[in-house]
Amino acid sequence: MTDQPRREPSSDEAFQQYVVPELDVLFRVAMSITRNRADAEDVVQDTLLRAYRAIDRFDGRHPRAWLLTILRNAQINRVRRKRPELLRDPDTTMERLADTSNDGRGVEDEVVDSTFDAAVEAAYDRLPEKFRRVIELVDLGGLSYQESADILGVPVGTIMSRLHRARGRMRSDIEAAGITGVHGRSD
């Protein structure tokens, strides 16, 4: 028997192996971030395109964490691209906000939700990286404490501690921003 050099998987094979099994997780996280099916589908599609382009550089370790990082960055870029449009065309934006949706929500609900979302995003951005990373893996990515500990190379107790501290800091920041009802928010 001759030793043949190990063949590296093609881009398509690597994509099938590392990315496709994570599609459900990507969509769940995208839905939790965007709260809108169409936006979630768009951000997942953007994530898949970016992952496919970069699959040759991916080392095969921790595909879920790699993909969630791509997803998070894709969403950040989507939000940044939308903001200038809001400033350029305030009339259209106000018409969209004033138009009540099928669930009977009006402009007040949209403003309250966007204020809450902005406060959450700001609180998240103020967290030290080690806390943001745990929130990203456990709360956004749906990973278990053990999976997160394995990815970060720390004990499970450290994950639990960081998550508790991160959530507490975020809660305090949100309450300090004047947003009430953080504990009982249903959506």
VEXTORBA-410270 format. One record per residue (C-alpha): z, y, x; residue number from 1; residue in three letters. Coordinates in Angstrom, 3 decimals, always signed. Example, Ala and Ser with C-alpha at 12.3 -4.5 7.8 and 13.67 -1.06 7.14 Angstrom:
<sites>
site w=+7.800	v=-4.500	u=+12.300	resi=1	resn=ala
site w=+7.140	v=-1.060	u=+13.670	resi=2	resn=ser
</sites>
This chain:
<sites>
site w=+0.000	v=+0.000	u=+0.000	resi=1	resn=met
site w=-0.993	v=+3.364	u=+1.445	resi=2	resn=thr
site w=+1.013	v=+6.495	u=+1.027	resi=3	resn=asp
site w=-1.098	v=+9.002	u=-0.811	resi=4	resn=gln
site w=-0.153	v=+12.632	u=-0.743	resi=5	resn=pro
site w=+1.626	v=+13.720	u=-3.878	resi=6	resn=arg
site w=-0.825	v=+15.491	u=-6.147	resi=7	resn=arg
site w=+0.340	v=+18.812	u=-7.548	resi=8	resn=glu
site w=-0.158	v=+19.064	u=-11.316	resi=9	resn=pro
site w=-2.972	v=+21.286	u=-12.519	resi=10	resn=ser
site w=-2.157	v=+24.506	u=-14.322	resi=11	resn=ser
site w=-2.830	v=+22.852	u=-17.672	resi=12	resn=asp
site w=-0.609	v=+19.872	u=-16.828	resi=13	resn=glu
site w=+2.188	v=+22.116	u=-15.594	resi=14	resn=ala
site w=+1.911	v=+24.247	u=-18.733	resi=15	resn=phe
site w=+2.142	v=+21.127	u=-20.915	resi=16	resn=gln
site w=+5.077	v=+19.815	u=-18.923	resi=17	resn=gln
site w=+7.194	v=+22.961	u=-18.591	resi=18	resn=tyr
site w=+6.167	v=+25.384	u=-21.330	resi=19	resn=val
site w=+5.136	v=+23.442	u=-24.424	resi=20	resn=val
site w=+8.525	v=+21.679	u=-24.839	resi=21	resn=pro
site w=+10.227	v=+25.105	u=-24.993	resi=22	resn=glu
site w=+8.082	v=+26.600	u=-27.795	resi=23	resn=leu
site w=+10.732	v=+26.149	u=-30.502	resi=24	resn=asp
site w=+13.402	v=+27.813	u=-28.374	resi=25	resn=val
site w=+11.059	v=+30.684	u=-27.498	resi=26	resn=leu
site w=+10.280	v=+31.297	u=-31.155	resi=27	resn=phe
site w=+13.955	v=+31.151	u=-32.215	resi=28	resn=arg
site w=+14.920	v=+33.645	u=-29.521	resi=29	resn=val
site w=+11.974	v=+35.896	u=-30.369	resi=30	resn=ala
site w=+13.015	v=+35.867	u=-34.043	resi=31	resn=met
site w=+16.579	v=+36.777	u=-33.108	resi=32	resn=ser
site w=+15.346	v=+39.664	u=-30.982	resi=33	resn=ile
site w=+12.637	v=+41.046	u=-33.282	resi=34	resn=thr
site w=+13.885	v=+39.930	u=-36.720	resi=35	resn=arg
site w=+10.249	v=+39.874	u=-37.798	resi=36	resn=asn
site w=+8.025	v=+36.786	u=-37.870	resi=37	resn=arg
site w=+4.808	v=+38.585	u=-36.895	resi=38	resn=ala
site w=+6.495	v=+40.419	u=-34.014	resi=39	resn=asp
site w=+8.159	v=+37.197	u=-32.882	resi=40	resn=ala
site w=+4.810	v=+35.400	u=-32.886	resi=41	resn=glu
site w=+3.269	v=+38.256	u=-30.892	resi=42	resn=asp
site w=+5.992	v=+38.274	u=-28.253	resi=43	resn=val
site w=+5.847	v=+34.471	u=-27.930	resi=44	resn=val
site w=+2.076	v=+34.618	u=-27.534	resi=45	resn=gln
site w=+2.461	v=+37.306	u=-24.869	resi=46	resn=asp
site w=+5.087	v=+35.128	u=-23.157	resi=47	resn=thr
site w=+2.777	v=+32.115	u=-23.206	resi=48	resn=leu
site w=-0.082	v=+34.109	u=-21.679	resi=49	resn=leu
site w=+2.146	v=+35.444	u=-18.922	resi=50	resn=arg
site w=+3.600	v=+31.996	u=-18.271	resi=51	resn=ala
site w=+0.140	v=+30.440	u=-18.050	resi=52	resn=tyr
site w=-1.001	v=+33.068	u=-15.567	resi=53	resn=arg
site w=+2.101	v=+32.484	u=-13.427	resi=54	resn=ala
site w=+2.455	v=+28.701	u=-13.803	resi=55	resn=ile
site w=+1.011	v=+28.040	u=-10.332	resi=56	resn=asp
site w=+3.858	v=+30.069	u=-8.810	resi=57	resn=arg
site w=+6.571	v=+28.367	u=-10.899	resi=58	resn=phe
site w=+8.671	v=+25.889	u=-8.907	resi=59	resn=asp
site w=+9.471	v=+23.638	u=-11.885	resi=60	resn=gly
site w=+13.191	v=+24.379	u=-11.876	resi=61	resn=arg
site w=+14.825	v=+25.676	u=-15.050	resi=62	resn=his
site w=+11.724	v=+26.266	u=-17.201	resi=63	resn=pro
site w=+13.746	v=+27.532	u=-20.173	resi=64	resn=arg
site w=+15.467	v=+30.255	u=-18.157	resi=65	resn=ala
site w=+12.130	v=+31.200	u=-16.562	resi=66	resn=trp
site w=+10.412	v=+31.444	u=-19.950	resi=67	resn=leu
site w=+13.271	v=+33.383	u=-21.566	resi=68	resn=leu
site w=+13.117	v=+35.902	u=-18.742	resi=69	resn=thr
site w=+9.389	v=+36.323	u=-19.349	resi=70	resn=ile
site w=+10.023	v=+36.658	u=-23.091	resi=71	resn=leu
site w=+12.725	v=+39.271	u=-22.588	resi=72	resn=arg
site w=+10.496	v=+41.323	u=-20.288	resi=73	resn=asn
site w=+7.556	v=+40.995	u=-22.676	resi=74	resn=ala
site w=+9.706	v=+42.312	u=-25.537	resi=75	resn=gln
site w=+11.001	v=+45.196	u=-23.434	resi=76	resn=ile
site w=+7.419	v=+46.155	u=-22.598	resi=77	resn=asn
site w=+6.376	v=+45.900	u=-26.274	resi=78	resn=arg
site w=+9.204	v=+48.237	u=-27.313	resi=79	resn=val
site w=+8.321	v=+50.712	u=-24.562	resi=80	resn=arg
site w=+4.694	v=+50.750	u=-25.664	resi=81	resn=arg
site w=+5.664	v=+51.433	u=-29.295	resi=82	resn=lys
site w=+7.952	v=+54.391	u=-28.635	resi=83	resn=arg
site w=+5.251	v=+56.906	u=-27.666	resi=84	resn=pro
site w=+3.366	v=+56.107	u=-30.875	resi=85	resn=glu
site w=+6.461	v=+56.985	u=-32.884	resi=86	resn=leu
site w=+6.631	v=+60.359	u=-31.176	resi=87	resn=leu
site w=+2.891	v=+61.077	u=-31.509	resi=88	resn=arg
site w=+2.670	v=+60.249	u=-35.209	resi=89	resn=asp
site w=+6.002	v=+61.008	u=-36.927	resi=90	resn=pro
site w=+4.426	v=+61.359	u=-40.400	resi=91	resn=asp
site w=+3.070	v=+57.827	u=-40.387	resi=92	resn=thr
site w=+6.365	v=+56.561	u=-39.023	resi=93	resn=thr
site w=+8.331	v=+58.298	u=-41.768	resi=94	resn=met
site w=+5.951	v=+56.966	u=-44.434	resi=95	resn=glu
site w=+6.455	v=+53.453	u=-43.101	resi=96	resn=arg
site w=+10.229	v=+53.899	u=-43.069	resi=97	resn=leu
site w=+10.280	v=+55.435	u=-46.556	resi=98	resn=ala
site w=+8.253	v=+52.551	u=-47.985	resi=99	resn=asp
site w=+10.746	v=+50.034	u=-49.322	resi=100	resn=thr
site w=+9.976	v=+46.449	u=-48.460	resi=101	resn=ser
site w=+10.058	v=+43.438	u=-50.747	resi=102	resn=asn
site w=+13.774	v=+42.957	u=-50.218	resi=103	resn=asp
site w=+14.533	v=+46.419	u=-51.631	resi=104	resn=gly
site w=+15.520	v=+47.941	u=-48.323	resi=105	resn=arg
site w=+14.818	v=+51.617	u=-47.951	resi=106	resn=gly
site w=+14.775	v=+54.174	u=-45.187	resi=107	resn=val
site w=+18.581	v=+54.304	u=-44.990	resi=108	resn=glu
site w=+18.775	v=+50.584	u=-44.232	resi=109	resn=asp
site w=+16.023	v=+50.868	u=-41.636	resi=110	resn=glu
site w=+17.792	v=+53.767	u=-39.899	resi=111	resn=val
site w=+21.167	v=+51.999	u=-39.954	resi=112	resn=val
site w=+19.576	v=+48.826	u=-38.562	resi=113	resn=asp
site w=+17.680	v=+50.716	u=-35.868	resi=114	resn=ser
site w=+20.854	v=+52.630	u=-34.948	resi=115	resn=thr
site w=+22.789	v=+49.376	u=-34.718	resi=116	resn=phe
site w=+19.999	v=+47.724	u=-32.713	resi=117	resn=asp
site w=+19.876	v=+50.678	u=-30.317	resi=118	resn=ala
site w=+23.660	v=+50.526	u=-29.863	resi=119	resn=ala
site w=+23.504	v=+46.774	u=-29.181	resi=120	resn=val
site w=+20.652	v=+47.210	u=-26.707	resi=121	resn=glu
site w=+22.473	v=+50.035	u=-24.921	resi=122	resn=ala
site w=+25.684	v=+47.981	u=-24.749	resi=123	resn=ala
site w=+23.735	v=+45.024	u=-23.390	resi=124	resn=tyr
site w=+21.986	v=+47.203	u=-20.792	resi=125	resn=asp
site w=+25.369	v=+48.547	u=-19.582	resi=126	resn=arg
site w=+26.670	v=+45.053	u=-18.840	resi=127	resn=leu
site w=+26.745	v=+43.925	u=-15.221	resi=128	resn=pro
site w=+23.941	v=+41.477	u=-14.419	resi=129	resn=glu
site w=+26.259	v=+38.441	u=-14.316	resi=130	resn=lys
site w=+27.315	v=+39.131	u=-17.920	resi=131	resn=phe
site w=+23.788	v=+39.938	u=-19.161	resi=132	resn=arg
site w=+22.530	v=+36.679	u=-17.695	resi=133	resn=arg
site w=+25.138	v=+34.613	u=-19.592	resi=134	resn=val
site w=+24.388	v=+36.441	u=-22.875	resi=135	resn=ile
site w=+20.691	v=+35.809	u=-22.280	resi=136	resn=glu
site w=+21.142	v=+32.095	u=-21.634	resi=137	resn=leu
site w=+23.772	v=+31.226	u=-24.268	resi=138	resn=val
site w=+23.395	v=+33.738	u=-27.104	resi=139	resn=asp
site w=+19.679	v=+34.491	u=-26.856	resi=140	resn=leu
site w=+18.402	v=+31.276	u=-25.313	resi=141	resn=gly
site w=+20.586	v=+28.879	u=-27.230	resi=142	resn=gly
site w=+21.568	v=+26.964	u=-24.100	resi=143	resn=leu
site w=+24.840	v=+25.074	u=-23.960	resi=144	resn=ser
site w=+27.628	v=+26.196	u=-21.671	resi=145	resn=tyr
site w=+26.854	v=+23.256	u=-19.382	resi=146	resn=gln
site w=+23.119	v=+24.038	u=-19.228	resi=147	resn=glu
site w=+23.917	v=+27.668	u=-18.434	resi=148	resn=ser
site w=+26.437	v=+26.644	u=-15.785	resi=149	resn=ala
site w=+23.845	v=+24.368	u=-14.179	resi=150	resn=asp
site w=+21.236	v=+27.143	u=-14.117	resi=151	resn=ile
site w=+23.611	v=+29.699	u=-12.635	resi=152	resn=leu
site w=+25.379	v=+27.245	u=-10.339	resi=153	resn=gly
site w=+28.860	v=+28.098	u=-11.606	resi=154	resn=val
site w=+31.580	v=+26.098	u=-13.408	resi=155	resn=pro
site w=+31.502	v=+25.850	u=-17.218	resi=156	resn=val
site w=+34.779	v=+27.789	u=-17.376	resi=157	resn=gly
site w=+33.101	v=+30.709	u=-15.620	resi=158	resn=thr
site w=+30.354	v=+30.712	u=-18.260	resi=159	resn=ile
site w=+32.956	v=+30.721	u=-21.045	resi=160	resn=met
site w=+34.930	v=+33.516	u=-19.396	resi=161	resn=ser
site w=+31.889	v=+35.680	u=-18.703	resi=162	resn=arg
site w=+30.578	v=+35.190	u=-22.220	resi=163	resn=leu
site w=+33.928	v=+36.157	u=-23.736	resi=164	resn=his
site w=+34.190	v=+39.240	u=-21.524	resi=165	resn=arg
site w=+30.559	v=+40.240	u=-22.122	resi=166	resn=ala
site w=+30.909	v=+39.995	u=-25.902	resi=167	resn=arg
site w=+34.144	v=+41.985	u=-25.767	resi=168	resn=gly
site w=+32.566	v=+44.736	u=-23.680	resi=169	resn=arg
site w=+29.574	v=+44.927	u=-25.993	resi=170	resn=met
site w=+31.812	v=+45.037	u=-29.076	resi=171	resn=arg
site w=+33.871	v=+47.879	u=-27.551	resi=172	resn=ser
site w=+30.742	v=+49.836	u=-26.578	resi=173	resn=asp
site w=+29.238	v=+49.444	u=-30.042	resi=174	resn=ile
site w=+32.466	v=+50.515	u=-31.735	resi=175	resn=glu
site w=+32.769	v=+53.463	u=-29.317	resi=176	resn=ala
site w=+29.268	v=+54.508	u=-30.421	resi=177	resn=ala
site w=+30.663	v=+54.892	u=-33.925	resi=178	resn=gly
site w=+29.097	v=+51.756	u=-35.352	resi=179	resn=ile
site w=+31.580	v=+50.026	u=-37.632	resi=180	resn=thr
site w=+31.582	v=+46.579	u=-39.120	resi=181	resn=gly
site w=+30.465	v=+44.817	u=-35.927	resi=182	resn=val
site w=+32.584	v=+41.760	u=-36.703	resi=183	resn=his
site w=+31.321	v=+41.283	u=-40.249	resi=184	resn=gly
site w=+27.613	v=+41.957	u=-39.795	resi=185	resn=arg
site w=+25.705	v=+39.262	u=-41.633	resi=186	resn=ser
site w=+22.168	v=+39.493	u=-40.192	resi=187	resn=asp
</sites>
